[in-house]
Amino acid sequence: MNKPVYLNAMGLAASLGVGKPAVSRLLFSGTTECLRGHDGFLAGRQVFLGAVSVPLPPLPEGLDRLDSRNNRMLAVILSEIRPEVDAAIRRYGRERVAIVLGTSTSGIAEGEAAIARRIESGTWPSDFDYRQQEVGSAAAFAARWLGTEGPAYVVATACSSSAKAFGSARRLMAANVCDAAVVGGVDTLCRLTVAGFSALESISARTCNPFSAHRDGITIGEGGAVFLMTREPSEVALLGIGETSDAHHVSAPDPEGKGALEAMRLAVADAAIEAGQIGYVNLHGTATPLNDAMEAKAVAAMFGDQVACSSTKSMTGHTLGAAGAVEAAFVWLTLHPAFNPEGLLPPHLWDGAADPALKPIRLAAPGDRLPKDRPAALSNSFAFGGSNCSLVLGRGP
């Protein structure tokens, strides 16, 4: 068992909004209206996406070679925790603050635009630099912008990337490599990702409908969340982490959900609690037929139908490499008394058509609350190749 670390500050952006107050208002009331139809991502077809609609300011002068929509969004969410990070730098020193982030798209959209310009004109855009789309760009930008000098790197394991970043950051702290870490993830929309999932026949024709008998695929979204992780107690603690790699198939999950179940069991054991102390599960819940079937089987084996669960992807879309961090942020908001004084749970939004082929689990309805005698919550992230991660968060002392 690891000693708990604390998530002292959090910033986020998603299609629900930017910042903790804006997101909280819609997260606990529940809405699917932020998933809207978009042209230009798939030829001849409109596709529903969860886009961040607020303008993202350009990066400061001197960071133009790292400029991308991904890093602009990262700058916005880092701004929300900048005071706490600056205080950590003053307290521990620049070299004792690490950066560990997850992503999958990085600056691919800028690469797409540059290639289109090259095809059209024969020349590359003067403001394009390959470093904009390198997968490690987010960590390089964050370290320069925040002024940290500790380890700075990116975890890229598809849809579990930013969940696994928590495990990596906590290991740095356990090894006494750092005293604080900026941990989380960010991913932004690009045509390559949308076209890739379309080629896999995994894109929903509508907005995603997780765990429904009518589910037909994912809705892709964008967003990000970052946390300041330290050993200093605060309102929300990271209690446990469970990671597994079942390697069942490059893109299909193990239909029995063995790796997913083991990740949840490891996370609960690492938190030194019992499964009965978990009061809410944020499901991976992509709304693909295979993922929902295996996750229902795993969750039912772990919790039966006694714990309220929801997939928040029906509100935000699947934010891919950022999903683990974004959904951990939703759990953080659920547990934090300042942002959720009534203890509400994020509702599961769907058409209500239960699939009799799925193992029964309890899906949270609007107005459901976190039980007072079950003060911990779990968040699942399951990726291509069976790269699984579950996080357990709880209220601090």
C-alpha positions in Angstrom: 0.0 0.0 0.0 1.2 3.5 -0.9 0.7 6.5 1.4 -2.0 8.7 0.0 -1.1 11.8 -2.0 -3.4 14.7 -2.3 -4.8 16.6 -5.3 -4.6 20.1 -3.9 -5.7 22.0 -7.0 -7.5 21.3 -10.2 -8.2 23.0 -13.5 -10.2 21.7 -16.4 -11.8 22.3 -19.8 -14.4 20.2 -21.7 -17.4 20.8 -23.9 -19.3 21.4 -20.7 -17.2 24.6 -20.2 -13.9 25.9 -18.9 -13.1 26.0 -15.2 -14.5 24.3 -12.1 -17.7 26.5 -11.5 -18.8 26.4 -15.2 -18.3 22.6 -15.5 -19.9 21.8 -12.1 -23.2 23.6 -13.0 -23.8 21.3 -16.0 -22.1 18.1 -14.7 -24.4 17.5 -11.8 -27.6 18.7 -13.5 -26.7 16.7 -16.7 -26.9 17.7 -20.3 -26.1 16.3 -23.7 -26.5 19.6 -25.5 -22.8 20.2 -25.6 -22.4 17.4 -28.2 -23.2 19.0 -31.5 -23.0 18.2 -35.2 -19.8 19.4 -37.1 -18.9 19.5 -40.7 -15.4 19.2 -42.1 -14.1 16.2 -40.1 -15.5 13.4 -42.3 -16.0 13.9 -46.1 -19.6 14.2 -47.0 -20.8 13.5 -43.5 -21.7 15.5 -40.4 -20.4 14.0 -37.2 -21.3 14.8 -33.5 -18.4 16.0 -31.4 -17.8 17.5 -28.0 -15.9 20.6 -28.8 -14.6 23.3 -26.4 -16.3 26.4 -27.7 -14.5 29.2 -25.9 -11.6 31.0 -27.7 -8.1 29.7 -26.7 -5.6 32.6 -26.6 -2.3 32.3 -28.4 0.8 31.2 -26.4 3.1 33.8 -25.0 6.0 35.1 -27.2 8.9 32.8 -27.3 6.8 29.6 -27.3 5.6 29.8 -30.9 7.5 26.7 -31.9 5.3 24.7 -29.4 2.1 26.5 -30.5 -0.9 24.2 -31.1 -4.5 24.0 -30.1 -3.5 21.2 -27.7 -1.0 23.5 -25.9 -3.3 26.5 -26.0 -5.9 24.4 -24.2 -3.3 23.2 -21.8 -2.3 26.8 -21.0 -5.9 27.7 -20.2 -6.3 24.8 -17.8 -2.9 25.3 -16.2 -3.8 29.0 -15.6 -6.5 27.7 -13.2 -3.9 26.1 -10.9 -1.0 28.5 -11.6 -1.1 30.2 -8.2 -0.8 26.8 -6.4 2.0 25.7 -8.7 3.9 28.9 -8.2 3.6 28.4 -4.4 4.9 24.8 -4.8 7.9 26.1 -6.7 8.7 28.6 -4.0 8.3 25.9 -1.3 10.1 23.0 -2.9 12.3 24.5 -5.6 11.9 24.3 -9.4 13.8 21.0 -9.7 11.5 19.3 -7.2 8.3 19.9 -9.2 7.6 17.3 -12.0 5.3 17.4 -15.0 3.5 14.2 -16.0 0.8 14.5 -18.7 -1.2 12.2 -21.0 -2.2 12.9 -24.5 -2.8 11.1 -27.8 -3.3 13.8 -30.5 -0.8 16.4 -29.4 -0.6 19.0 -32.3 -1.7 16.7 -35.1 -4.3 19.2 -36.2 -1.4 21.7 -37.0 0.3 18.9 -38.9 -2.8 18.3 -41.0 -3.1 22.0 -41.8 0.6 22.2 -42.8 0.4 19.2 -45.1 -2.7 20.6 -46.8 -0.8 23.9 -47.3 2.2 22.0 -48.7 -0.1 20.0 -51.2 -1.8 23.2 -52.3 1.2 25.6 -52.6 4.3 23.4 -52.6 5.7 25.1 -49.5 5.4 24.5 -45.8 3.7 27.3 -43.7 6.4 29.5 -42.2 4.9 29.1 -38.7 4.9 25.2 -38.8 7.4 23.3 -36.7 7.4 19.5 -36.3 7.8 20.0 -32.6 4.2 21.2 -32.5 2.9 17.7 -33.1 5.4 15.6 -31.1 3.7 13.6 -28.4 6.0 15.1 -25.8 5.1 18.7 -26.7 2.6 19.1 -23.9 5.1 18.4 -21.1 7.9 20.5 -22.8 5.5 23.4 -23.1 4.1 23.1 -19.5 7.6 23.0 -18.0 8.8 26.1 -19.9 5.6 28.0 -19.2 5.5 27.1 -15.5 9.2 27.4 -15.0 9.7 23.9 -13.5 13.0 22.0 -13.8 12.0 18.5 -12.5 11.2 15.5 -14.7 8.7 16.4 -17.5 7.3 13.8 -19.8 4.2 12.5 -21.5 2.5 9.1 -21.1 0.8 7.9 -24.3 -1.3 4.7 -23.9 -4.3 5.8 -25.9 -7.4 6.3 -23.8 -5.8 5.5 -20.5 -2.9 7.9 -21.0 -3.8 10.6 -18.5 -5.1 8.1 -15.9 -1.7 6.3 -16.0 0.0 9.7 -15.6 -1.2 9.6 -12.0 0.5 6.4 -11.3 3.7 7.6 -12.9 3.7 10.9 -10.9 3.0 9.1 -7.7 6.0 6.8 -8.3 8.2 9.8 -8.8 7.1 11.1 -5.4 7.5 7.7 -3.7 11.0 7.5 -5.1 11.7 11.0 -3.7 12.5 12.4 -7.1 10.0 15.2 -6.6 7.9 16.8 -3.9 5.1 17.9 -6.2 3.8 17.1 -9.6 1.5 18.7 -12.2 -0.4 15.7 -13.4 -3.2 15.3 -15.9 -3.8 15.4 -19.6 -5.1 17.2 -22.7 -6.4 16.1 -26.1 -7.9 18.2 -28.9 -10.0 17.4 -32.0 -8.3 16.6 -35.3 -9.4 15.0 -38.5 -7.0 12.0 -38.2 -8.6 10.8 -35.0 -12.2 11.2 -36.2 -11.3 9.4 -39.5 -9.5 6.7 -37.7 -12.4 5.8 -35.4 -14.7 6.1 -38.4 -12.6 3.5 -40.3 -13.0 1.2 -37.3 -16.8 1.7 -37.6 -16.8 3.0 -34.0 -18.3 6.5 -34.5 -22.0 6.9 -33.4 -24.4 8.2 -36.0 -25.9 10.2 -33.2 -24.7 11.3 -29.8 -23.3 8.4 -27.8 -25.7 6.3 -25.8 -23.7 4.3 -23.3 -25.0 1.0 -22.0 -28.1 1.2 -24.1 -29.5 -1.6 -26.2 -29.3 1.0 -29.0 -25.7 2.1 -28.5 -23.7 2.3 -31.8 -20.4 3.8 -31.0 -18.5 6.7 -29.5 -18.8 10.5 -29.8 -15.3 12.0 -29.8 -14.7 15.1 -27.6 -11.8 17.3 -26.6 -10.7 18.7 -23.3 -8.2 18.4 -20.5 -7.6 18.5 -16.7 -4.6 19.1 -14.6 -3.9 18.7 -10.9 -1.3 19.7 -8.4 -0.3 16.5 -6.5 1.6 16.8 -3.3 1.8 15.0 0.1 0.1 18.0 1.8 -3.4 17.1 3.0 -6.3 18.8 1.2 -10.0 18.1 0.4 -9.4 15.3 -2.1 -6.9 12.5 -1.9 -5.7 10.0 -4.5 -6.1 6.9 -2.5 -5.4 4.1 -4.9 -4.3 3.2 -8.4 -4.7 -0.1 -10.3 -2.9 -0.8 -13.6 -3.1 -3.9 -15.8 -2.2 -4.9 -19.4 -4.3 -7.7 -20.7 -3.0 -7.4 -24.3 -6.1 -9.3 -25.5 -6.3 -7.5 -28.9 -4.9 -4.3 -30.5 -8.3 -2.6 -30.6 -10.9 -4.9 -29.0 -11.3 -5.4 -25.3 -11.1 -8.8 -23.6 -14.8 -9.8 -23.7 -14.6 -11.2 -20.1 -13.2 -7.9 -18.8 -10.5 -9.7 -16.7 -8.0 -6.9 -17.1 -10.6 -4.3 -16.2 -11.8 -6.2 -13.2 -8.2 -6.7 -12.0 -7.4 -3.0 -12.4 -10.4 -2.1 -10.2 -9.4 -4.7 -7.6 -5.8 -3.5 -7.5 -7.0 0.1 -7.1 -9.3 -0.7 -4.2 -6.6 -2.8 -2.5 -4.0 -0.1 -3.0 -6.4 2.4 -1.3 -6.6 0.0 1.7 -10.4 0.0 1.6 -13.2 -2.5 0.8 -15.3 -2.5 -2.3 -18.3 -1.6 -0.1 -16.7 1.7 0.6 -16.9 2.9 -3.0 -20.0 5.1 -3.4 -19.7 6.0 -7.1 -18.0 4.6 -10.2 -17.2 6.8 -13.2 -17.4 4.3 -16.0 -15.1 4.2 -19.1 -18.5 3.8 -20.9 -17.6 4.5 -24.5 -20.9 3.3 -25.9 -19.3 0.8 -28.2 -21.0 -2.6 -28.1 -17.9 -4.5 -26.9 -16.5 -2.0 -24.4 -19.8 -1.6 -22.5 -20.4 -5.3 -22.5 -17.1 -6.2 -20.9 -17.2 -3.2 -18.5 -20.7 -4.1 -17.3 -19.4 -7.7 -16.6 -16.4 -6.4 -14.7 -18.3 -3.8 -12.7 -21.0 -6.3 -11.8 -18.4 -8.8 -10.7 -16.8 -6.1 -8.5 -19.8 -4.3 -7.1 -22.9 -6.1 -8.1 -25.7 -3.6 -8.8 -25.3 -1.8 -5.4 -23.0 1.1 -6.5 -24.2 4.1 -8.6 -22.3 4.3 -11.9 -22.3 6.7 -14.8 -20.5 7.4 -18.1 -20.0 11.1 -18.4 -19.0 10.6 -22.0 -22.6 11.3 -23.0 -22.0 14.8 -21.8 -18.5 15.5 -23.1 -17.7 12.9 -25.7 -14.7 10.6 -25.4 -11.7 12.9 -24.8 -9.3 10.0 -25.7 -5.9 10.6 -24.1 -7.4 13.2 -21.8 -10.3 11.0 -20.6 -8.6 9.6 -17.5 -7.8 13.1 -16.2 -11.1 14.8 -17.3 -13.1 12.0 -15.6 -10.9 12.1 -12.5 -11.7 15.8 -12.4 -15.4 15.0 -12.4 -14.8 12.7 -9.5 -12.7 15.4 -7.8 -15.7 17.8 -8.2 -18.1 15.2 -6.9 -16.0 14.8 -3.7 -15.2 18.4 -3.1 -17.6 20.1 -0.7 -17.0 23.6 -2.2 -18.1 22.6 -5.6 -20.7 19.9 -4.7 -22.1 20.7 -1.3 -25.2 18.6 -1.9 -23.1 15.5 -2.7 -24.8 15.0 -6.1 -23.5 12.4 -8.6 -23.0 13.0 -12.3 -26.1 11.4 -13.8 -25.9 8.7 -16.5 -27.6 10.2 -19.6 -29.0 7.7 -22.1 -32.3 6.6 -23.7 -33.2 4.3 -20.9 -33.3 1.2 -23.1 -31.6 -1.4 -21.0 -29.7 -4.1 -22.9 -30.7 -7.5 -21.6 -27.4 -9.0 -22.8 -25.5 -6.8 -20.4 -24.8 -7.7 -16.8 -27.0 -5.4 -14.6 -25.3 -2.5 -13.0 -26.9 0.5 -11.2 -26.8 3.6 -13.5 -27.0 6.9 -11.6 -30.2 9.0 -12.1 -30.4 12.8 -11.9 -30.5 13.8 -8.3 -28.7 10.7 -6.9 -26.2 11.5 -4.2 -23.0 10.0 -2.9 -23.8 7.9 0.2 -22.3 9.4 3.3 -21.1 5.9 4.5 -19.3 5.3 1.2 -17.0 8.3 0.9 -14.7 7.0 -2.0 -15.2 7.0 -5.7 -13.5 5.0 -8.6 -12.8 6.1 -12.2 -12.1 3.7 -15.0 -10.0 4.1 -18.1 -9.5 1.2 -20.6 -7.5 1.6 -23.7 -6.5 -0.1 -26.9 -4.2 -3.1 -26.4 -5.7 -3.7 -22.9 -3.9 -0.9 -21.2 -6.2 -0.4 -18.2 -6.1 1.9 -15.3 -8.5 2.6 -12.4 -8.2 5.4 -9.9 -9.7 5.6 -6.4 -10.2 9.1 -5.0 -11.6 10.0 -1.5 -12.2 12.9 0.7 -9.1 14.2 2.6 -8.8 14.4 6.4 
